[in-house]
Amino acid sequence: MSDKPDAKNNAREVDRIKTGSFERRLSLTRAGLVAGSRLAGNMAANLFKSREKREESRREALSRQAQYLVEELGQLKGSVVKIGQVMALYGEHFLPVEVTEALHTLEDRTTALGWSKIHQVLLQELGADKLKELDVLHEPIGAASLGQVHRARRKSDGRELCLKIQYPGVAEAVDSDLDSVARLLKVARMVSFGPDFDEWLEEVRAMMHREVNYSLELETTRRFGEMLKDDDRFVVPDVFPEYSTSHVMATSYEPGLGVTHAQVQELSLARRNHLAQAALELFFRELFVWGELQTDPNFGNYRIRLGANPGEPDRIVLLDFGAVQKYPDSFIRPVCDMIRASYERDLERVIEGAVKLRFMRRDWPASVLDEFGKVCMAVLEPLAAEAEDVPEFALNADNEYCWRRSDLPTRIAKRAAKSAINRYFQIPPKEFVFLNRKLVGVYTFVSVLDAEFNGSAILERYLYPQTAVQGA
């Protein structure tokens, strides 16, 4: 599950997930009106304060009301919570920072459905005869907003399975819940509706429908398993269509450790580099070769399986394919061209690519265009062909890039905030919002492993594939 906690989550149990559209719309509308009236009252009370005091008071009031709305969302459970989580991850271009910070707290809200209800779902979905073939553990190993995961054992051969079970009514409530949350934000005066927001909202809608489509996820898991079957750095669970439906997905149980687990963090640098390089190359393969990416950067989607014997490689277990997104060539091609231009330090081509992708406009001041292009190029710092393009503090004694020590995402964010870009920057195309989150997730994964290596050789294999084949 893309938003699942660790197995030992101690999630609270409930008897049902409320999915009645009228009840939910009423609750959300009431919450939005309350928050909006409170914010309006705050504005009136601050009318005669100084500009600095008004802004400080506004931020504090916005934060309080955002927390209030999150409390209301959290009580409704189901897809409402997942929608809030998605908005927290991808809404930075549309929502005030106080709102996204409050929405992030939804990630800690886990509620498991009691076994009696889960058993009813399994009976309805699989049928009594199929269900008799399995021993299903009653205690979930993961609980999230859309469903929960139970381990099971196939009686005939002892094969260990995972059953991902969707909560009743969640799939049917996606559209009404998304519309209600959007309406809540508008009523609460926390977002301004417009074409860009509407376009992004429809992308969130499409993502949510993919998340609840377990038949699609099963096929995507099977396809990624086939594409990665010859790469011993990765483990993709096997799929079991005979125990799967549109609301239940059965895969093989694949054990592993979280990337932040002490045993993983204590691995030698060479072993950590091996895992980090695998994650980076998988990203490039998804982008340059397949044109489809797993866009959810949650660490819960990955496990590390340590080699049991000397010489046996450590492997990354890929667990969740519900957020895989297929991109059109019309978007992928300019993105790849822009990456190539950044790698080759060709500022004008970077700017051209950004204009094509609607990040910038040609009528912006030249200084703003240049700075925006340079910020884009700075993203490729860990992949630079030459060490002189990298700050000295980000390199070790062997001139290898230190991903954690470099603190690259923070430095880029600060640079962009201090420049004139913010006054001109327009909301990026909806596809890039998700692609950018994926890139940040990959960088974070590599940084958490505290890897030290230069990524240029890996990137070059995808930028110049013909040269790579000839040199092989």
N, C-alpha and C positions, 0 to 999 in steps of 0.2 A: 504493500500500500504506500502511496506516495506521501502520506502524512502520518504514517504509523509510528508509535513510540517503540522503545525497546521491548523485548519480550516480557520483562519484569516490570510491567507498567502499572500494576495495581489499579487498573481502571475501575471506576465505579460502575455498578450494574444497574440497568433500568429495565422495566418490563416492556416498554415500547418507545419508538421514535416518533414524535409527533410530526405528521406530514400533511395534515389537513390544511389545504390552501387558504380557506377563509380564516381559520384560527391564526395562522401564521401571518397573513397579510394584516389582520387587525392588530396583532401584537407589534409588528414592525412599523405600521403607520402611526400608531399611538406613540411608540418610542421616538420616531422621527419628529413628531409634532412637539413632544416634550423637550427634546434636545434643541430643536430650532427655536422654540420660545425662550428657552433659557439663554441661548446665545444672543438672541435679539435683546433680551433684558440686560445682558452684560454690556452690549454695545450702547444702549441708552444710558446706563449708569456711568460709562466711561466718556461721555460726550465732552466733558469739560477738563479732562486730564490732558497732560502733555502727550505728544505723539509717541514718545518712548514708553510712557506708562500705559497708553492705550494698547500698544502692540504687545507689551508684556502681559497685560491683563487678558487680551484677546487669545494669546497662545495658551495661557493657563486655563481659560474657560473652554477653549476648543479641546484641550487634552482631557478635561474632566468630562465633557459631554461625549467625547469619543469613547472613553472608558465605560460610560453609562450605556452607550449603544452596543458595545462589545459584550457587556453583561447580558443585555437583552438577546443578542444573537446567540450567545453561548447556551442560553436556556432552551432554545428551539432545536438545537442539535441538527443532525442530518446534513443535507446539502447546504443549508444556510451557513453552517460552520465552515464547510469546505470552501464555499464561495468567499467568505471572509478571509480565509487563509490564502486563497489565490490572489485576492485583491491586495493583501499585505505584501505578497512577494512581487507582484507585477504592476502595482498601482502607483509607483513612486512618481510617475510623470503626470498623474491625474489627481492624486489625493494629497492633502496637506500631510506633512511629516508626522504631526500629532495623531492623525487618523491611522496611518500605516503602522506607527508604533503600537497603538492600542490594538489594532487587528492582529499583530504578531502574537499577542498573548493568547489568541485562540488556538495556537499550536499546542498549548499545554492542556487543552480541554479534551479529555478522552473519556468516553462513556461506552462500556460494553453492554451489549444486549444479553439478557439472561439466557441460559442454555435452553430452557423450555421453548422460548421463541425461536432461537436459532435452529433447534431441532425441527420445529414446524416448517421453517424455511427449507431445510434440507429435504424433508419428506416431500414437500410440495414440488421442489425443483428436480430432485433426483428420482423420486419414487422409492417405495419401501424396499424393493428387491435390490436396487443398486446400493442403497444406503446400508443394507445388511452386509455388503461385501467389505465394509470399512469399520474399523474401530476409531471413533472420533473422540479426541480428548475434549472434555466439557469446558475446560479452562482455556480461554483464548490466549494465544501467544502475542497477539497484537490487536489493538482496537483503535479505530479512527472514526472520522466523521461520516464516512460513507458505508462502512462495513467493518468486519473484523476477520481475523485469521485464526484457524484452528488446525492443529496438527492431527494427522490421521495415519492409520496403518492399514494397508490392504491385507486382508486376512490370507489370501491365496499364496502370497509370496513374501509378505513382511515388508513390502516397499513402503518407505516413509513418504507421506504426502503433506502438502499444505492446501487447505481449503480456504479460499478467499470468499467470504459470504457477504453479499450486499444486504443492507437493512431494507425491510419491506417499505415500499412506497417512495424510496429515495429517488430513483430514476424518473418517476413520473412528476416529481416535485421540482426538478431542476429549473425549468423555465419560469414557473411562477415564483420560485424562491429568488432567482436572479433578478427578475423584474422588481420584486418587493425590496430587495436590498438596495438596488439602484434608486428606487423611489425614496427609500429611507434616507439615503445620503443626500438626495436633493431636498427633501422636506426639512432635513436637519441643517441645510445650508452648508454642507461640507464638500460639495462638488458642484461645478458648473457644467451643465449638460451642453453638448455641442457635437458636431460631426466626428471629431477625433475621439471623444469619450464614447460615443455610440459605436464607433468602429471597434474600439478596444473591447467594449462590453460584449459585442458579438463574438469576438475572438475568445473571450472568457467563456461564453455560452458554448461555443464549439468544443473548447477544452473540457468543460464539465460533462458534455454528452459523451466525449471519448472516455472520460474517467469512469462513467457508469456503464459503459458498453463492454462487458466482460468477454463477450464473444470476439470482439475486435482485439481486445488485449491478449486473449489466448492466441489468436492468429499472429499478432505482432511478436509475442514471445517466441512462438515457433519459428518465425522468420528470422529473428535476430539470432536464435540458437543455431539455425542453419548457416547464417553468414559468419558466425564466430566459431563454428565447430572445429576448425583446424588451428585455432589460436589458443595455445595452452595457458595464456595469461588470464583468460576469462572463463567463468562458469555461468551458463544460462540454464535455468531450470527446465527440465523436461515438462511437456504438457500432457494432460490426460483428458482428452475430449469426452471420454465415456463418463466422466464424473463432473462434467462442466455444462453450464447452461448460460443464459444471458445474465443470470444473477449469482452464479457460483462458478468459480474458476479453480480447477485442480492442477497443481504443479508438483514437481518433486520437491521434497524438503531439502534445502541446501544450507548446511550450517556454516557459520563463519563469525568473525569478530567485527565489531564496529571499528571504523578507522581511528577513533580516538581511544580505543582500548589500550591499556598499558602494554600488553604484549606486542601490539602493533607499533606503538610509539618507541618501544625499546629495541626494535629491529636494527640491524646494522644499516649504515647509510646506503650501502650497495643494494640491500633488499628493499629499503624504502624508495630508493630511486627507481628500481625495477617496477614497483607498483605505480609510482607517480608517472613514469614515462608511458606505461600502458594506458593510464587514464587519459593522458594528453593525446596519445595517438588515436585512441578510440574516438575522441571528440573530432579530430581531423578527418577520420574515416567517415564518421556520420555526416560531416559537413561537405567534404570534397567529393566523396565517392557515392554515398547512399542518398544524400539530400534529405535525410530524416534524422531527427535528434530526439533523445530523451531530454525534455526541457525542464524536468523537475530536479533541482539540485539538492534535494533533501538527502542527508547522509544516510537516512534510514533505507534508501533504495540500494545501498551498497554494503557488502560484507567483505571481509578479508579472510581468505582461507590460507592458513600458513602451511607451507610444505612440511609434511610429516617426517620426511627422511632427508639426509644430506643430498644436495643436488636437485631435490624436487622443488619446482618453482612455487612461490607464493602466487595466489590467484585472486582476482576480484570477482566476487559473486554479484551478478546484476539481477536485482530482484523485482523491479517494477517497470512495466512497459505501458502503463495506462496513460502516461503523458507524452508518449512519442508523437512527434509532429512532423508531417511531411511538408517540405517547402517546395514551391514551384521554382523552375529554373530561372524564371524572370527575377526572382529574388536572390537565389543562391549564386548565380553567376556574378552579379555586381558585387556581392559580399566577398566572394573569393578573389575577384579582381582587386578589390580594395585592400584585402589582406596582402596580396602580392605586391601592390604598390607601396604599402607601408613597409614591408620587408625590404624592398629595394630602395627605400628612402626617397621615393618620388612623390613629393608633396603635392604637385599639381594633379597627378592622377588620383591621389587620395581625395582631394577636393572634388574632382570630377565624379568619383564614385559616390561620395556623400551627397552630391547634388542629385545624381540619378536616383539614389535611395530616399530622397526627400528629407534628409537630415538638415540640409542647408539650401540656401538660394543664392543664385549668382549675383543678385543685387545687394548682398550684404557687403559691408566694408571689407577691403582686402585684408586688413589686419585681423579681423574676426575669422575670416575664412582660413587664413594661415594658422591661427592659433587652434582652431577646431581641428584642422588637419594634423597638426603636431600632437594634439591630445590623442587622436586616433592612432597615430604612429607609436605613441608612448605605450599603448596597450601591448604592443609586441616586444616590449623591452626584454622579457625572459627568452625571447626567440631570436634576439638580434644576432646577425652574422658576425659582427665585430664587437669585441669587448669594450672598445672606446665609446660605444653608444650606450653603455650601461654605467650608472653611478658606481664609484669605487666601493662604497659601503655594501652594495648588493652582491659583491663577488667574494669568493673565498680565495685562499692563497694560490689555488690552481686556476684562477679566473673562471670558475664555474658559478653559475647564478644561484644565489641563495633565496629560494622562493619565499620562505617565511620572513626572513630578515629584511627583504626588500620592501615589504609593506606597500606593494605597488597599488592595489585598489584605493587605499586611503590617500596616497600621494596624488593619484590621478583625479580623485574627487575634489581634493583641496585645490588643485591647479585649475580645474574647470570652474570651481566656485569663485575663485579670485579673479578670473578673467572676465572679459566682456561677453563671453559666449552666452551666459545666462539671459542677457537682454535680448538675444536674437534667436536662441535655440528654440526650434519648434518640436512638437511631439514627434518622435520617430514613428515609422510605419509599424503597424501592430506586430508584424513578424519579428522585427528586431527587438521588441520588448522582451520576447521570450528567448530569443537567441542570446541577448545580452545577459540574461539571468543564467543561462546555461554556461556561458563563458566564465562568469564570476564564480559559479559553482565549481567548475573544473580548476580554476586558479586556487580556490579555497581548499579543495581536496588535496592538491599538490602541496600547498603551504602547510596544511595540518600534518602531512607526512614529513614536513621539514626536509624536503628534498633539495639536493644541490646538483644541478646539471644544466647545461645549455640546451635549449630546445630547438635550435636552428636546424640541426640535422634531421630531426623528426619532421619539422614543418616543410623542409625542402623536398622531402619525398612526395609530398602532396602538391606543392607548388609547381614542381618540375618533374612529374612522374616519368616522362620519357628518359630524362637524364639519369634518374634513379635506377631505371631498369637496365640501361646501358652500362651503368657502373657496377651493377650487381655481380 
